[in-house]
């Protein structure tokens, strides 16, 4: 009887194992195909659908939840507000001077605008009148500043300005609140960038964005210094006068 080497035995065993795996997989695949080939009757489908109880996408909201029981304010948002027939002191109003709702002021404002226009009242050649304050600065900034421009912004600006900055897609550089030294530091850094790449500098527009009267800090911006920087570093200036208009400066301008 001849002698078979160990490698030959290993070969035979490997072949047998591979054959066994192939048979098992084939039988399994055959059973799966048989299951798929058995189509459900219409009655079976209806029974399965009737038995199915889907989970809710969100928990059921209790009936006493405030969302299901909204309250509505009637009339204009003056220093007082009427909700469901009851009058309350309006602590969320920005109507500090109580001009809203005063018929005499409203009528005079209409007459003045219809006769002289908004531009004349503002002391400029042209002006755009918005019906909603938030929309003004949030849309004015991206109307001028675009991708590739740079905007130097006081870190204390209001939410509407922040939305306008996001919409502009410009590079935003924040300086410390009312810190003119910090602002000039950023302007000098931009000046150095411009010197390194004069070609790019020609296409980059530069803006300073501040508030006349800061809603988050209740202080004024140092406007004379900002105007000085405007001419020295050749930047454009946005001043949000939402809170200072009608209050600060000669005749409120």
ABEGO torsion letter per residue (X at the ends): XBBBBAAAAAAAAAAAAAAAAAAAAAAAAAAAAAAAABBBBAAAAAAAAAABBBBBABBBBBAABAAABBBBBBEBBBABBBBGGBBBBBAABABAAGABGBAAAAAAAAAAAAAAEAAAAAGBABBBBBABAAAAAAAAAAAABBBGBBBBBBAABBAAAAAAAAAAGBBBBBBBBGBAAAAAAAAAAAAAAAAABAAAAAABBBBBBBBABBAAAGBBBBAAAAAAAAAAAGBBBBBBAAAABGABEBGGX
